């Protein structure tokens, strides 16, 4: 099964994924590519980090299932990663994905692998504090929050919507959803 997490910037997708990966031994992170630099808080590889030139080369040669520019950086779901998910019946995979990629990946995997998609949200004031807490500059915070309403308009495209205010409660809800959808 593939668990897709989407949500507004600062909602805690990476924190939730890290916690789930620690707690569930049969869960692996599905890597994708990005031109975004690694954050100081990212100990493990959350992405395959690459230069803009390498990303463009890989895109030219058709290695990506889909690409998207988000907040000035390129992100792409690698075809090889999707094939691995659809072929591996022993493990579950988790991936953070934007609201546009969610539908594309779900459609592609229909009939090939089970997909559970979850949209995460939180009040704007909490998002602002989280973005400040991870060192984002005010101008970048404004850009990230300006996309929130557009991203929220896709909530109905998900199997579940969870407001992530309390991390433990959110993790518990996601684990329950995974068990229910197995």
C-alpha positions as CSV (number, residue, x, y, z in Angstrom):
1,X,0.0,0.0,0.0
2,X,1.1,3.6,-0.7
3,X,0.1,6.3,1.8
4,X,0.1,9.7,0.3
5,X,0.2,12.8,2.6
6,X,-0.6,16.2,1.3
7,X,-1.3,19.4,3.1
8,X,-0.5,23.1,3.4
9,X,3.1,24.2,4.0
10,X,4.1,23.9,7.7
11,X,1.5,21.3,8.6
12,X,4.1,18.8,9.7
13,X,4.2,16.2,6.8
14,X,7.9,15.4,7.3
15,X,7.6,15.2,11.1
16,X,4.6,12.8,10.8
17,X,6.4,10.7,8.2
18,X,9.5,10.4,10.4
19,X,7.4,9.3,13.3
20,X,5.5,6.8,11.3
21,X,8.7,5.4,9.8
22,X,10.1,4.9,13.4
23,X,7.0,3.1,14.6
24,X,6.1,0.9,11.7
25,X,8.8,-1.5,10.6
26,X,7.2,-2.5,7.3
27,X,6.9,1.1,6.2
28,X,9.4,2.7,3.8
29,X,9.7,6.2,2.4
30,X,9.1,6.5,-1.3
31,X,11.8,8.9,-2.5
32,X,11.3,11.5,-5.2
33,X,13.7,14.1,-6.6
34,X,14.0,17.7,-5.8
35,X,16.1,20.8,-6.5
36,X,15.3,22.0,-3.0
37,X,18.4,22.1,-0.7
38,X,18.3,19.8,2.3
39,X,17.1,21.5,5.5
40,X,19.2,21.4,8.6
41,X,16.5,19.4,10.4
42,X,16.5,16.6,7.8
43,X,18.9,13.9,9.1
44,X,17.9,11.2,6.7
45,X,17.4,11.7,3.0
46,X,13.8,12.7,2.4
47,X,14.5,13.2,-1.3
48,X,17.0,12.6,-3.9
49,X,18.6,16.0,-3.8
50,X,19.9,17.2,-7.2
51,X,21.0,20.3,-9.0
52,X,18.7,22.0,-11.4
53,X,20.8,20.7,-14.3
54,X,20.6,17.1,-13.1
55,X,16.8,17.4,-12.6
56,X,16.4,18.8,-16.1
57,X,18.5,16.0,-17.6
58,X,16.5,13.3,-15.8
59,X,13.3,15.0,-16.9
60,X,14.5,15.1,-20.5
61,X,15.2,11.4,-20.4
62,X,11.7,10.6,-19.0
63,X,12.8,9.4,-15.6
64,X,10.0,11.3,-13.8
65,X,6.3,10.2,-13.7
66,X,5.4,13.8,-13.0
67,X,7.1,17.1,-12.0
68,X,5.9,20.2,-10.3
69,X,7.4,23.5,-9.4
70,X,6.6,24.4,-5.8
71,X,7.9,27.5,-4.0
72,X,10.6,28.0,-6.6
73,X,12.0,24.4,-6.4
74,X,11.3,21.5,-8.7
75,X,9.9,18.2,-7.3
76,X,9.4,15.0,-9.3
77,X,8.0,11.5,-8.7
78,X,10.4,9.0,-10.2
79,X,8.9,6.3,-12.4
80,X,11.2,3.7,-10.8
81,X,9.8,4.6,-7.3
82,X,6.2,4.0,-8.5
83,X,7.1,0.7,-10.1
84,X,8.8,-0.4,-6.9
85,X,5.6,0.4,-4.9
86,X,3.3,-1.4,-7.3
87,X,5.6,-4.5,-7.3
88,X,6.4,-4.8,-3.6
89,X,3.6,-6.7,-1.8
90,X,5.5,-7.1,1.5
91,X,6.0,-3.4,2.4
92,X,3.9,-0.3,2.7
93,X,5.3,3.0,1.4
94,X,4.6,6.6,2.4
95,X,5.1,9.8,0.4
96,X,4.4,13.5,0.8
97,X,3.0,14.8,-2.4
98,X,1.4,18.0,-3.6
99,X,-2.3,18.2,-4.3
100,X,-1.8,17.9,-8.1
101,X,0.5,14.9,-7.9
102,X,-2.0,13.1,-5.5
103,X,-4.6,12.6,-8.2
104,X,-2.0,11.6,-10.9
105,X,-0.3,9.0,-8.7
106,X,-3.7,7.6,-7.5
107,X,-4.9,7.2,-11.1
108,X,-1.6,5.6,-12.2
109,X,-1.6,3.0,-9.4
110,X,-5.4,2.2,-9.7
111,X,-5.6,-1.6,-9.9
112,X,-1.8,-2.0,-9.3
113,X,-1.5,-1.0,-5.7
114,X,-3.7,0.1,-2.8
115,X,-3.4,3.9,-2.2
116,X,-4.6,5.8,1.0
117,X,-4.5,9.5,0.6
118,X,-4.6,11.9,3.6
119,X,-4.8,15.7,3.6
120,X,-3.3,17.4,6.6
121,X,-4.4,20.9,7.7
122,X,-4.0,23.3,10.6
123,X,-5.0,26.8,11.4
124,X,-2.9,29.5,9.6
125,X,-1.6,30.9,12.9
126,X,-0.2,27.5,13.8
127,X,1.3,27.1,10.3
128,X,3.0,30.5,10.6
129,X,4.6,29.6,13.9
130,X,5.8,26.2,12.6
131,X,7.3,27.8,9.5
132,X,9.0,30.5,11.7
133,X,10.3,27.7,14.0
134,X,12.0,25.9,11.2
135,X,13.8,29.1,10.2
136,X,11.7,30.3,7.2
137,X,12.1,34.0,6.5
138,X,8.9,36.1,6.6
139,X,8.8,36.6,2.8
140,X,9.0,32.8,2.3
141,X,6.3,32.3,4.9
142,X,3.9,34.6,3.1
143,X,4.5,32.8,-0.2
144,X,3.9,29.4,1.4
145,X,0.7,30.5,3.2
146,X,-0.6,32.2,0.0
147,X,-1.0,28.8,-1.5
148,X,-3.0,27.4,1.5
149,X,-6.5,28.2,0.3
150,X,-5.8,26.7,-3.2
151,X,-4.4,23.6,-1.6
152,X,-7.3,23.3,0.8
153,X,-9.7,23.4,-2.1
154,X,-8.5,19.8,-3.0
155,X,-9.5,18.3,0.4
156,X,-12.4,16.4,-1.2
157,X,-10.0,14.5,-3.4
158,X,-8.6,12.6,-0.3
159,X,-9.7,9.5,1.6
160,X,-9.3,11.4,4.9
161,X,-8.7,14.9,6.2
162,X,-6.9,15.3,9.5
163,X,-6.2,18.6,11.4
164,X,-2.7,18.3,12.7
165,X,-2.7,20.3,15.9
166,X,-1.6,17.5,18.3
167,X,1.1,15.2,16.7
168,X,0.3,12.1,18.8
169,X,-3.4,12.3,18.0
170,X,-2.6,12.8,14.3
171,X,-0.2,9.8,14.3
172,X,-2.8,7.6,16.1
173,X,-5.5,8.6,13.5
174,X,-3.2,7.8,10.6
175,X,-2.2,4.4,12.1
176,X,-5.9,3.6,12.5
177,X,-6.5,4.6,8.9
178,X,-3.7,2.4,7.7
179,X,-5.0,-0.6,9.6
180,X,-8.5,0.0,8.4
181,X,-7.4,0.2,4.8
182,X,-5.2,-2.9,4.7
